Amino acid sequence: MSRSTLVLSAILMAAIFTTGCRSRSVLPDVKEVKVSRDTAPDDCKEIGPINGTTTSAKGTQEQALADLKQEAANKGANYVMIKQYSAYGTSVVGVAYECP
C-alpha cells in the first residue's frame, strides 16, 4: 500500500467513526408532550405519577404545568393525564404515559 492510500484510509475511518458516534436524544421534546384531563389512549404505556411545581410563592398554574411537561419529557413520556392542581395552582399532579 502506498502512503497516500494509507492516509486516505485513515481519513475515511476517522470520518466513519466520528459520524457513527453521534447520537440524538430519544426522549421527547417538551413541545411534544400533550397534557389533558382525558384518559390516555389504550395503546399508551403508563410510566407513572409525576409532579410539577413552581419555586416562587407567586408562581402560576402555567409555570407548574411547564414543570410537569418537562418532568414528563425527562422520563420519556409524551402524554400526561392531569389528576389534580393545588389550591393555589402552584403544583400539579399527573400520570405520565408513552404513546406511539
Residue frames as a rotation matrix with the C-alpha (Angstrom) as fourth column:
MET 1
0.577 0.817 0.000 0.00
0.817 -0.577 0.000 0.00
0.000 0.000 -1.000 0.00
SER 2
-0.242 -0.642 0.727 1.21
0.584 -0.695 -0.420 3.42
0.775 0.323 0.543 -0.84
ARG 3
-0.857 -0.168 -0.487 1.46
0.501 -0.491 -0.713 6.22
-0.119 -0.855 0.505 1.66
SER 4
-0.809 0.587 -0.015 -1.40
-0.568 -0.775 0.277 8.18
0.151 0.233 0.961 0.05
THR 5
-0.145 0.762 -0.632 -3.67
-0.111 0.622 0.775 5.11
0.983 0.182 -0.006 0.21
LEU 6
-0.388 -0.067 -0.919 -2.92
0.827 0.414 -0.380 4.72
0.406 -0.908 -0.105 3.93
VAL 7
-0.975 0.030 -0.221 -3.61
0.075 -0.888 -0.453 8.39
-0.210 -0.458 0.864 4.60
LEU 8
-0.553 0.816 -0.168 -6.87
-0.637 -0.285 0.716 8.23
0.536 0.504 0.677 2.65
SER 9
-0.123 0.467 -0.876 -7.88
0.329 0.852 0.408 5.08
0.936 -0.238 -0.259 4.53
ALA 10
-0.686 -0.204 -0.699 -7.14
0.725 -0.110 -0.680 6.74
0.061 -0.973 0.223 7.88
ILE 11
-0.923 0.380 -0.061 -9.21
-0.378 -0.925 -0.046 9.82
-0.074 -0.020 0.997 6.96
LEU 12
-0.299 0.842 -0.449 -12.09
-0.443 0.295 0.847 7.62
0.845 0.452 0.285 5.80
MET 13
-0.235 0.161 -0.959 -12.01
0.671 0.741 -0.040 5.57
0.704 -0.652 -0.282 9.03
ALA 14
-0.902 -0.117 -0.415 -11.93
0.395 -0.611 -0.686 8.73
-0.174 -0.783 0.598 11.15
ALA 15
-0.733 0.677 -0.059 -14.94
-0.632 -0.647 0.427 10.11
0.251 0.350 0.902 9.28
ILE 16
-0.144 0.684 -0.715 -16.87
-0.035 0.719 0.694 6.86
0.989 0.125 -0.079 9.77
PHE 17
-0.413 -0.074 -0.908 -16.13
0.819 0.406 -0.406 6.72
0.399 -0.911 -0.107 13.49
THR 18
-0.966 0.025 -0.258 -16.99
0.119 -0.842 -0.526 10.35
-0.230 -0.538 0.811 14.20
THR 19
-0.534 0.833 -0.143 -20.29
-0.751 -0.389 0.534 10.30
0.389 0.392 0.833 12.32
GLY 20
-0.157 0.461 -0.873 -21.21
0.101 0.887 0.450 6.89
0.983 -0.017 -0.185 13.69
CYS 21
-0.641 -0.179 -0.746 -20.82
0.723 0.183 -0.666 8.07
0.255 -0.967 0.012 17.29
ARG 22
-0.844 0.415 0.339 -23.27
-0.437 -0.899 0.013 10.93
0.310 -0.138 0.941 17.05
SER 23
-0.650 0.708 -0.275 -26.45
0.757 0.637 -0.149 10.38
0.069 -0.305 -0.950 18.92
ARG 24
-0.562 0.564 0.605 -29.70
-0.319 -0.823 0.470 12.20
0.763 0.071 0.643 19.07
SER 25
-0.772 0.287 0.567 -31.95
-0.587 0.020 -0.810 12.31
-0.244 -0.958 0.152 22.03
VAL 26
-0.767 0.558 -0.316 -34.50
0.295 0.745 0.598 9.54
0.570 0.366 -0.736 22.28
LEU 27
-0.537 0.585 -0.607 -36.51
0.671 -0.140 -0.728 11.50
-0.511 -0.799 -0.318 24.82
PRO 28
0.236 0.693 0.681 -39.44
0.929 -0.366 0.051 13.56
0.285 0.621 -0.730 23.60
ASP 29
-0.796 -0.385 0.468 -39.13
0.301 -0.921 -0.246 17.32
0.526 -0.055 0.849 23.46
VAL 30
-0.771 0.514 -0.376 -41.26
0.266 -0.277 -0.923 19.29
-0.579 -0.812 0.076 25.92
LYS 31
-0.557 0.555 -0.619 -43.19
-0.767 -0.630 0.125 20.66
-0.320 0.544 0.776 22.94
GLU 32
-0.582 0.281 -0.763 -44.22
-0.409 0.710 0.574 17.09
0.703 0.646 -0.298 22.05
VAL 33
-0.924 0.235 -0.301 -45.81
0.381 0.546 -0.746 16.39
-0.011 -0.804 -0.595 25.46
LYS 34
-0.350 0.894 0.278 -49.60
-0.100 -0.331 0.938 16.52
0.931 0.300 0.206 25.30
VAL 35
-0.995 0.078 -0.055 -51.42
0.057 0.030 -0.998 17.35
-0.076 -0.997 -0.035 28.53
SER 36
-0.370 0.928 -0.043 -55.09
-0.385 -0.112 0.916 16.54
0.845 0.356 0.399 29.09
ARG 37
-0.405 0.358 0.841 -57.61
-0.862 0.156 -0.482 15.56
-0.304 -0.921 0.245 31.73
ASP 38
0.597 0.635 -0.489 -58.76
-0.781 0.600 -0.173 12.78
0.184 0.486 0.855 29.38
THR 39
0.580 -0.347 0.737 -57.69
-0.147 0.846 0.513 9.19
-0.802 -0.406 0.439 29.94
ALA 40
-0.377 -0.814 -0.442 -54.71
-0.700 -0.063 0.712 8.16
-0.607 0.577 -0.546 27.84
PRO 41
0.299 0.455 -0.839 -55.41
-0.908 0.406 -0.104 6.11
0.293 0.793 0.535 24.70
ASP 42
0.909 0.203 0.365 -55.42
-0.333 0.879 0.342 2.33
-0.251 -0.432 0.866 25.16
ASP 43
0.773 -0.635 -0.014 -52.18
0.456 0.570 -0.684 1.82
0.442 0.522 0.730 23.23
CYS 44
0.308 -0.660 0.685 -50.20
-0.554 -0.710 -0.435 4.03
0.773 -0.246 -0.585 25.64
LYS 45
0.127 -0.388 -0.913 -47.86
0.635 0.738 -0.226 2.61
0.762 -0.551 0.341 28.28
GLU 46
0.944 0.247 0.217 -48.07
-0.012 -0.634 0.773 4.09
0.329 -0.733 -0.596 31.77
ILE 47
-0.062 -0.997 0.045 -44.75
0.122 -0.053 -0.991 5.41
0.991 -0.056 0.125 33.06
GLY 48
-0.273 0.031 -0.962 -46.01
0.932 0.258 -0.256 6.59
0.241 -0.966 -0.099 36.43
PRO 49
0.744 0.602 -0.291 -47.05
0.665 -0.711 0.229 9.56
-0.069 -0.364 -0.929 38.55
ILE 50
-0.398 -0.845 0.357 -45.31
0.820 -0.503 -0.275 12.90
0.412 0.183 0.893 38.09
ASN 51
0.441 0.461 -0.770 -45.46
0.772 -0.633 0.063 16.32
-0.458 -0.622 -0.635 39.73
GLY 52
-0.150 -0.458 0.876 -44.94
0.700 -0.675 -0.233 19.85
0.698 0.578 0.422 38.50
THR 53
0.438 0.249 -0.864 -44.27
0.845 -0.443 0.301 22.74
-0.307 -0.861 -0.405 40.85
THR 54
0.544 -0.334 0.769 -43.24
0.170 -0.854 -0.491 26.36
0.822 0.398 -0.408 40.87
THR 55
-0.210 -0.717 -0.665 -40.46
0.890 0.141 -0.434 27.62
0.405 -0.683 0.608 43.09
SER 56
-0.870 -0.065 0.489 -42.00
-0.025 -0.984 -0.175 31.05
0.493 -0.164 0.855 43.54
ALA 57
-0.704 0.658 -0.267 -44.68
0.412 0.072 -0.908 31.92
-0.578 -0.749 -0.322 46.05
LYS 58
-0.029 0.673 -0.739 -46.26
-0.508 -0.647 -0.569 33.93
-0.861 0.359 0.361 43.24
GLY 59
-0.919 -0.369 0.139 -45.95
-0.107 0.573 0.812 31.04
-0.379 0.732 -0.566 40.80
THR 60
-0.172 0.876 -0.451 -48.67
-0.955 -0.260 -0.142 30.43
-0.242 0.406 0.881 38.26
GLN 61
0.499 0.474 0.726 -50.57
-0.241 0.880 -0.409 27.39
-0.832 0.029 0.554 37.09
GLU 62
0.941 -0.176 -0.290 -48.82
-0.282 0.068 -0.957 27.75
0.188 0.982 0.015 33.71
GLN 63
0.019 -0.989 0.147 -45.40
-0.932 -0.071 -0.356 27.54
0.363 -0.130 -0.923 35.39
ALA 64
-0.140 0.008 0.990 -46.43
-0.658 0.747 -0.099 24.41
-0.740 -0.665 -0.099 37.30
LEU 65
0.816 0.509 0.272 -47.73
-0.107 0.596 -0.796 22.90
-0.568 0.621 0.541 34.06
ALA 66
0.651 -0.666 -0.364 -44.48
-0.608 -0.169 -0.776 23.74
0.456 0.726 -0.514 32.24
ASP 67
-0.296 -0.759 0.580 -42.53
-0.952 0.287 -0.110 22.00
-0.082 -0.584 -0.807 35.01
LEU 68
0.244 0.494 0.835 -44.85
-0.372 0.842 -0.390 18.98
-0.896 -0.216 0.389 34.76
LYS 69
0.975 0.137 -0.177 -44.27
-0.207 0.251 -0.945 18.77
-0.085 0.958 0.273 31.00
GLN 70
0.207 -0.972 -0.110 -40.50
-0.860 -0.127 -0.494 18.98
0.466 0.197 -0.862 31.48
GLU 71
-0.291 -0.236 0.927 -40.65
-0.781 0.618 -0.088 16.20
-0.552 -0.750 -0.364 34.07
ALA 72
0.656 0.611 0.443 -42.70
-0.199 0.706 -0.679 14.09
-0.728 0.357 0.585 31.66
ALA 73
0.834 -0.393 -0.388 -40.23
-0.433 -0.028 -0.901 14.63
0.343 0.919 -0.193 28.82
ASN 74
-0.108 -0.928 0.358 -37.31
-0.981 0.040 -0.191 13.77
0.163 -0.372 -0.914 31.12
LYS 75
-0.257 0.088 0.962 -38.97
-0.499 0.841 -0.210 10.42
-0.828 -0.534 -0.172 31.86
GLY 76
-0.974 -0.204 0.096 -39.68
-0.018 0.491 0.871 9.69
-0.225 0.847 -0.482 28.19
ALA 77
-0.222 0.968 0.113 -43.39
0.682 0.237 -0.692 10.47
-0.697 -0.077 -0.713 28.30
ASN 78
-0.972 -0.025 0.236 -45.29
0.195 -0.648 0.737 12.24
0.134 0.762 0.634 25.55
TYR 79
-0.069 0.980 0.186 -48.74
0.021 -0.185 0.982 12.28
0.997 0.071 -0.008 27.19
VAL 80
-0.978 -0.169 -0.122 -49.80
0.128 -0.025 -0.991 13.38
0.165 -0.985 0.046 30.68
MET 81
0.025 0.998 -0.051 -53.19
0.488 0.032 0.872 12.89
0.872 -0.047 -0.487 32.23
ILE 82
-0.629 -0.195 0.753 -53.77
-0.409 -0.741 -0.533 15.66
0.662 -0.643 0.386 34.80
LYS 83
-0.332 0.488 -0.807 -55.10
0.732 0.673 0.106 14.38
0.595 -0.555 -0.581 38.10
GLN 84
0.623 0.531 -0.574 -55.09
0.782 -0.429 0.452 17.45
-0.006 -0.731 -0.683 40.36
TYR 85
-0.073 -0.570 0.818 -53.97
0.226 -0.808 -0.544 21.06
0.972 0.145 0.188 40.76
SER 86
-0.643 -0.160 -0.749 -53.14
0.764 -0.064 -0.642 22.51
0.055 -0.985 0.163 44.17
ALA 87
0.304 0.849 -0.432 -55.49
0.873 -0.429 -0.229 25.08
-0.380 -0.308 -0.872 45.67
TYR 88
0.371 -0.244 -0.896 -53.20
-0.082 -0.970 0.230 27.95
-0.925 -0.012 -0.380 44.65
GLY 89
0.995 0.098 -0.019 -52.18
-0.033 0.137 -0.990 26.43
-0.094 0.986 0.140 41.32
THR 90
0.371 -0.927 -0.049 -48.50
-0.924 -0.374 0.076 26.24
-0.089 0.018 -0.996 42.24
SER 91
-0.730 -0.575 0.370 -48.34
-0.498 0.818 0.288 22.46
-0.468 0.026 -0.883 41.83
VAL 92
0.326 0.782 -0.532 -49.96
-0.945 0.280 -0.168 19.88
0.017 0.557 0.830 39.60
VAL 93
-0.416 -0.359 0.835 -50.08
-0.431 0.887 0.167 16.08
-0.801 -0.290 -0.524 39.77
GLY 94
0.403 0.543 -0.737 -50.50
-0.912 0.171 -0.373 13.82
-0.077 0.822 0.564 36.77
VAL 95
0.401 -0.267 0.876 -49.74
0.055 0.962 0.268 10.40
-0.915 -0.059 0.400 35.31
ALA 96
-0.110 -0.583 -0.805 -47.15
-0.845 -0.372 0.385 10.14
-0.524 0.722 -0.451 32.55
TYR 97
0.606 0.335 0.721 -47.58
0.106 0.865 -0.491 7.88
-0.788 0.374 0.488 29.52
GLU 98
-0.634 -0.694 -0.342 -45.57
-0.376 -0.110 0.920 6.91
-0.676 0.712 -0.191 26.48
CYS 99
0.459 0.862 0.215 -47.84
-0.056 0.270 -0.961 6.76
-0.886 0.429 0.172 23.45
PRO 100
-0.231 -0.549 0.804 -46.97
0.773 0.399 0.494 5.61
-0.591 0.735 0.332 19.95
